[in-house]
Each structure stands twice: as structure tokens, then as C-alpha cells.
Amino acid sequence: MPAPTTAIQPTRHEDFPEWYQQVIAAADLAENSEVRGCMVIKPWGFGLWERMQQTLDRMFKQTGHENAYFPLFIPLSYLEKEAAHVEGFAKECAVVTHHRLEAGPDGKLMPAGELTEPLVVRPTSETIIGAAYARWVQSYRDLPILINQWANVVRWEMRPRLFLRTAEFLWQEGHTAHETAAEAREETERMLAVYERFAREFLALPVLTGEKSESERFPGADRTLCIEAMVQDRKAVQAGTSHDLGQNFAKAAGIKFLGRDNQEAFAYTTSWGVSTRLIGTLVMAHSDDDGLVLPPRIAPAQVVILPVTPKEDTRTAVLEACDRLAAELESREFAGERIRVRIDKRDRQGGAKTWEWIKKGVPIRVEIGPRDLASGTVLTARRDLAPKEKTSYAATEFAEKVPSILAEMQENLYQRALAFREAHTRKIDTREEFYAFFTPARPDKPEIHGGFAWTHWCGDPAVEEQIKADLKVTIRCLPFEHDGPGTCPFTGKPSPQRVFWAKSY
Amino acid sequence: MPAPTTAIQPTRHEDFPEWYQQVIAAADLAENSEVRGCMVIKPWGFGLWERMQQTLDRMFKQTGHENAYFPLFIPLSYLEKEAAHVEGFAKECAVVTHHRLEAGPDGKLMPAGELTEPLVVRPTSETIIGAAYARWVQSYRDLPILINQWANVVRWEMRPRLFLRTAEFLWQEGHTAHETAAEAREETERMLAVYERFAREFLALPVLTGEKSESERFPGADRTLCIEAMVQDRKAVQAGTSHDLGQNFAKAAGIKFLGRDNQEAFAYTTSWGVSTRLIGTLVMAHSDDDGLVLPPRIAPAQVVILPVTPKEDTRTAVLEACDRLAAELESREFAGERIRVRIDKRDRQGGAKTWEWIKKGVPIRVEIGPRDLASGTVLTARRDLAPKEKTSYAATEFAEKVPSILAEMQENLYQRALAFREAHTRKIDTREEFYAFFTPARPDKPEIHGGFAWTHWCGDPAVEEQIKADLKVTIRCLPFEHDGPGTCPFTGKPSPQRVFWAKSY
């Protein structure tokens, strides 16, 4: 058997789901814990989440939101107040029924102190936050309420997959209350635009923006907007959602106010969220057969410096040169932030260290050894090029160039992902072509199919149901941008606009 | 009845516990939710927590730690692995027993899908993190592991009190693993020193540092270090702890490694944490009868600008002057960070707005009205002085002075708290004086007592037990700084050092 030529085995083409797990393991992002469906997010993975949090938090604050914190537990009766909502979440709730442990007859500990009313570990917080808003809102002067929460939530997933679908995950959930339907609608659109910009500018991810069909709507919402990304097996990932909840939750929770007209009215509420699922999306969208590839703007470290210290007598000088370069880089900015640098001084074999950082997806690697010291140069490599492709720079010139190299890489990754999506998106006008598009060309690779189909749809949920049953394909969104009305290829009826269909995570 | 002369009723002296609740309500920091013992942290309270998080997070990273995230749920069997640990937490655990909801015979939802093994909502994470470290550590080269987690934890408190004792609270928990006992010990001391510095420099809180007696130790620890603050009813608050866990949790979880001597050995672990309890401590330590008083370094806003706009024709000019002053202030730094400014442009009555910000504890208030505009002045007030004591400055001069005013306020608050603690700490050498010190002088004010007693103790837990039963007083710490050995006033036996006794939260 020949030695593998890629760091990740299997490759994307050989076995995409297994490749995904291996990329995560090789980058040391996360692992499964002993608690079914709950993951441990390791420091490199959490560093990515911290970058996402800081960036989004700034964007939320710029759009007028403040953070707050609401209880982890929701009384069962609260969840029941909104019928569609409880229907949507009842099947996957962690339920707390006791509040202490006691030794049983056999001496083993067992739950004791049964609660009068069971508590549900929040799968999302509309109901518990709605109860607070009902206390806070009396007059139109108390509106709008613009609050976000960073929290953990639990949905008991039967088929968990690291980052994409876990029983516990981390997320942010914005919850706002407004005086008018128009304001709530605007808020929903504003926050979707924030998500779209974040995905594009920071994650280098082109995303579709649009509205969900009724069958894919958030339980209890009037309207669910979403961003949808295509990943490298041509499937879609719903990467963020923004819900116009109308007055549904306000009525359920009693968020009432005295209006300008002196009449009592229910508020209009919204909620919007993104989660650690973004990390899974990022991994599936950009990584290659050597591991993780990180867009510079979201990378916990943008440059890693690897000292090459073969001999003891030059070791100190090499390490000092590394410190100097790090300080020089850290004094510079890329995209409005200080450049983030790490020096890997660990006493390990150089090749192993290099491959570790390749697999972790750091954008730029720099080697400095005794010969570089003598010549005043540094040997550099970019994560978006082949591992062996290296460029030597004068040390001073390199520091100056780093911001533009990072900018170029950020743009490259975006363009590559955009080209991939465009190559695998097809405008389809017949049922036959649609079915062929989603039927695997190779029977041994059932997961490979066409990608995104951009097709007219009359609006009938029965069509969605049939296609889901036949092909496991769903409508990902009714995009905001489209080419007008036409004819539904499935029913022959008029269609208001083309919609995007895809297999999805 | 005369009109109240303070914004908070009752005053501290009239009813301290009720005053505390009222200060929190008036500052809009937090409120109780419908879920017993779980609080809602409102934006101003959460803003305080964010400032604490950011500051501590920076200090943790400067001392070599990284963040990660571990599961919310702990299998019951994990908790049982360390006997003292489970004993310490079994009485206050939220227990998840089911993973979905189903309609019962009466149509009402009830827990369904019983779990094979119940899950405990983490009261602290030693056991679940220990299981991960056992996977990660093979060789001494894998050590140390220096990780922190920001998380929510649940301890089912029977008598909850906002911030100080809640069923769910937010905290950080550091968890480290080391090769040697000495390194673990050093880590424990290093992090306690971080907490002491944070309390002193940011919260303006002088704290005692020392070790807990065995009876007050963390369940499962070899040694618990702590910082203890005195608040204005002379009670102690344990504001942070750092535990040397020895090999106890390593043995329970199997954190083993191959040492430099090629022998297998168990790691030495530590854990250390502070929580939203710090907010309660801050409130009780610095606030006055007009509400919250915030040390400038931790205040979400350090300066609030209040536009005075009696007439429509000068309104725009006044608002513009406010914006200019805010920009001017925000371009300056205090204690290494940009000055944090808010402008309160809400259309409300001026007096009401002023009192709102007094009650929220913002260090400096600035009023700008048409007359100030004409004279180029601003009218300012400091939260540490009487509400009516105002100083007029030339606008340019004021902006220059703000950093030094804030520095002076920060120092004043610290000195005031220190003087208070010193005034209410007594070196005591007889049993009689000790009992008198903790016996309320006024029968109608059972909560008022001496404060901290600095007294010799022979080390016998029976003494602690008796004093706790008699006076509800416990040893807060065996302080690092003391005046050497002496005689225990309770037993007449030799005492290695004086210890601090107090009533506590």
C-alpha cells in the first residue's frame, strides 16, 4: 500500500462524512464526550467560537442590542403556552424531574426530591424570555426591547454529529419586542443582513438569503428568514435564522402595552440565532485533504512562527528573532484588528509541528532557522497553497506584506467557495431534470448529487412532501433575489418565484 | 410621614437585607424569575458581568490559560467516583431523567423517554473534565493542561438570594493538571493572587487571602484557598476560591501519565472559580442609601451625559454638544482602556433621569443645557459625593480631568472599604470578648455584630462546630499573613496562627 499523500484519510472524495470527523480530530477542535450527543469543545475549537462571539457581539451592539441572561430551565407549563412551539420541541427535551440525589435501598444514589412541575432544559428561550418581557412592558415607551443572550441550549438529537447537530450546543439568541409589525419585520431583516455580512466578510462564506417555506418554519413563527451555505459535498447547511414571531409569543406570554392611541395591544416579537453549527459549516466549506483551512479574519492565530533550532549554540538567537518578528507583526493590523501571532517553541520535531499547524488551518506559517538569521530572511508558506510551496522573504519585507497576503487569502477563500456553489447550482425547469440532478451518478457514492436546484414551485406543501420522500431534498429558501414568476415543473401551476432545493444537514 | 430623603428605602441601617434587594431593583441589575432560585440578569447587571469576564479572561490568558467548553450534563456514575465530592453536592443537584415530553392519559404533557442513567446538571465540572483529561494525558509532555471554562452551573439552593446564592449562576472554572504536587500548589496560589489583584484593582475591594479550615474545604480538595471580603453589614463574603485537588480527582478519573522516570503516575489537579456572586459582593460592599455605587474600572459606563433640552430651538445644538463631548471623552483612556460613555437622549423628565443614573451607580454624571452651551461649561457630579454636590468645569478642561477624577474615585472607594474593614476587625484573645463581639448589641437588630475577629485557634474542628452552633460564626480563613503562634482562647491549647472568624453569606 503506498503511503498516504494527504494528511487526512480518507479524502473528501473517498468518504465525506468520515473526512469531516477526521479534520475535526486532526485540528483538535472538539471530541465526543461520554454524555450522548454532548461534545467537548477543545481550546482550538473554542478559540474559533470566541472569535465568532467577539465579532458578532460587536455587530449586535452596533445595531443597538444589549446582552442579558435568562434561566436555563423552563417550566413545562410555559412551553405549552404556544401550541406550535411545544409541538416542535417536545420530542427532544431534556427534562429535570428531581432536585437531589439520595442513596437508594441498595446504597446506590438515585434521584430524589421530585419537583412539583418538571423543568425543561431550554431548547430555545422564547417562552421564558417572553414571561420577563411581559413584566417589563407596560407602555409603548418601554419598546423596543433589543436583547441578545449568549447561552447553551439542549435539543436531544438522535443522530448527533460534532458541531452540526449536538444535544447541547452554544449559541446566541436575540429576542426583541416592538410596537408595530413593521418594526419587527425590519428587525428580522436587519439581523439576517448582519448574519449574511458576518458569513461573507469573516467566514468567507457566500450564503443564500431568503425565507423558509411554511413546512421549514420555526415552530411558532409567522416568517423564518435564513442564510444557507453550500458545503463541499454540495449539501446545504442552514447557518443562521431570523424569525418574525408576529404576536404569537406575545399573546402566549401576555406581552401587552398601552399604545400611543391609549389602547392596549400585544407587542410584536422576533428572535434570531446562530450557533456552534457555524464551526461545522466552516469546516465543511473550506477544509481540504490536509485538514482545516481557516479564513484569516476568523482564525484564532493568523501567523504561526516555527523556530528551527538544530543546534544549541544558535537556539537563543533564533528564538529572539522569532520574538522580534512576532512583536513586529503584532504591532500591525489586518482588517482593523491587530495581527494574531503564535510562536511554537515546543521541543518537538519540526516536521511534526509544521503538519500540526497545517491541520489546524493557520493561514501563514513562518520558519526561522540559523541560515535565515544569517541571511535576514524568513521562509513562509500559505495554507491555501500546496504544503511544499514556500516563499522566502526579507524579514522586514514579510512583516509589511502580511496584511495584504491575509487579505488576498480571505478573498481567495470566498471566491473559491462562491465558484464552487455556482458550479453546483442549476436552474431547472422540468421534473425529469430535477430528479436526475438529485440522483447519484455513481451507485457506490450515494451521497454525491447535483447540488442546489433553482426551480419554480407553486407553493403547494404536498410537492415538498413528495420530493422529500423521494429524494430527501427540501426547499432551503425562497430567495430574496429571483427572476420573477413562472410555472411549477411539478404541478404545472403558476409559481410566484424560483426557490432553492437541496439535500441538507 | 416625612418624604424619604434617600432614594433607597429602607436604608442600610434600617434593614440591610431588604436594602440589598432594593438596590438591585433600583439599579435594574437582576430580578427573580418564575423558576425557583433562577434569576434574570438584566442588561445593566449583565454589563457588569461582561466587564468582569473580559478583565478576568485577559488575566487568565496572561497567565497561560486557554478557554474550552465541557458538557452541561454529568452522568450520575461520574459524580460518584470521588466520595467526598458527591457527598458535598448530592443534596442540591438538578437531575435530568427523561429526554422528551409526551401527552399523558389526560392530554397533558409529561416526561417520557426515561434515561438509562440519570444525568446531573453540573454543579461544578471536576468529574466531567477529569474524564476528558484522562483521555488527553499520556505522557509528562502532555502536561500541564491549563484550561478555563465560562459556564452556567446549577446548585439547588433552598434559600436563594439574588447573585449571592442562586440555583443557577454564571461563573468561570479553571481546571488544570500538572506533573508535580509543587506545580499544582503554585498554580493554586497564582490564581488566588489573580483573584486578589482583580478584587483590589478593579472591584476596589480589599480581600483577605488565606486557606480554609478542613470543615470549609471544597468537597474533594486537599487544600482550598480563598479571598474573603467584608461587606457593609460586617459579614464576610467568600468571593473566590482556588483548590489544590492533589491526586484525588486524578485517581477518581484515571488521569495517568508516563513520567520522566518512565514510571506511570497520577497527575495533580487544581480548580479555581469566581461567579456572579462577585456582583452581589460589589453591591453590598460599596452601595449607599441612594443605590448602587460602581468602581470606575468595572462600571459598564463611567460617564453619563444628560442633555438638558427645555426648548425645542436649542435642542439640536445641545445634543450636538453632547455628542462632541462623548467623542472627546471616548478618545481618552483611563487605566489603559478607552473611557466608556453613554448619552441619555431619552425623552423623559431630567430629574427622573438623573436619579436613574444615580441609582445605577455611574461614576460621573454630566449635564449640558443651553446655558452651558453659551458659557462653554458643563455641570458635573460624582457618585461618591452627595447628589446635590455639583462642579462646573470648562468643557475642555473637564475632558482632560476625567481620567484623574476616575482614578481618584477608584482609590477612594478602595480606601473607604479598607477603612470600614479595619474599623470592624478586632484582635481578640479571650473567649468572653469573642462571644461579646458576635452578640448583637441591640436585640431589635440581631444582624448587627462586631465584624471580623482575628483570634488564635488550636485547630480542633470541635471548636468550630461549637462556635457555629452558638453564634453562626465560622472560620473564614487561615490568613497567609499573621503574627505567629499563640494560645487558643477556646481550649487553652497552642495555636499555630490567628485565624479570621465572621458571620458570612
Interface residues (C-beta under 8 A of the other chain):
Chain A: E31 S33 E34 V35 C38 M39 V40 I41 K42 P43 G45 F46 G47 W49 E50 E66 N67 A68 Y69 F70 P71 L72 F73 I74 P75 L76 Y78 L79 E80 V86 A90 K91 E92 C93 A94 V95 V96 T97 H98 H99 R100 L101 E102 L109 M110 P111 G113 P118 L119 V120 V121 I128 A131 A132 R135 I147 A151 N152 V154 W156 E168 L170
Chain B: E31 S33 E34 V35 C38 M39 V40 I41 K42 P43 G45 F46 G47 W49 E50 E66 N67 A68 Y69 F70 P71 L72 F73 I74 P75 L76 Y78 L79 E80 V86 A90 K91 E92 C93 A94 V95 V96 T97 H98 H99 R100 L101 E102 L109 M110 P111 G113 P118 L119 V120 V121 I128 A131 A132 R135 I147 A151 N152 V154 W156 E168 L170
